[in-house]
Amino acid sequence: MLRRFFEEGLGEMHLSLTVGMVDAMLQYLEILQQWNKAYNLTSVRQPKEMVTRHLLDSLAILPDIDGPLADVGSGAGLPGLPLAIAEPQLAVTLIDSNRKRTRFLRQIVRALALRNVDVVEERIETWHPKREFSNVVSRAFGRLNVFVQVSAHLVAHDGRWLAMKGKLVPEELAELPEGYRIMNVKPLEIPGLKGARHLLFIARNPDSA
């Protein structure tokens, strides 16, 4: 049963969600599967694999979120939607320039009545919000240097970039622009997921001015 599989994974990760949160997560996956038939929002098709690679993988960074969150290049809402469901007090903004993706994201927000989620259909470089974010996260944006450069105007002076990565590539880490530093690299343990997963914490370097 999918619910048991999900709850067992949560237990292994020492995460505790309410019954309502688990219901909402599984409903999110159900709607994603329906939309995926027409819009190909994700290459992951099997429900259990979706639980592992979408829900559990996103929730692995929940303990590291400490303020308003912008999910750039959000795609199907990952990791932002699972984080918003698991933490109703967390303000989450999902940013994607693709209309079919933002239509899906708005449908999820309506279906699950997520009052803590905003959806922005715009390119990151051209969107200038009234407020900056404590945390800007990406799960599949591409290279670190591009992620940091195009989203720099979104991050508060004392804020952080959170980059979810698989295997670390030294050459990519070395490409980080001057004025930024990697504060920490945290290995992520995702039940049932083979291969390396890491969360990189990036901040502005105060000594670079």
ABEGO torsion letter per residue (X at the ends): XAAAAAAAAAAAAGBBBBAAAAAAAAAAAAAAAAAAAAAGABABABAAAAAAAAAAAAAAAAAABAEBBBBBGAEAGOAAAAAAAABAABBBBBBBABAAAAAAAAAAAAAAGBAABBBBBBBAAABBBABBBABBBBAAAEBAAAAAAAAAAABBAABBBBBBBBBBBAAAAAABBBGBBBABBBBBBBBGBBEBBBBBBBBBBAAAX
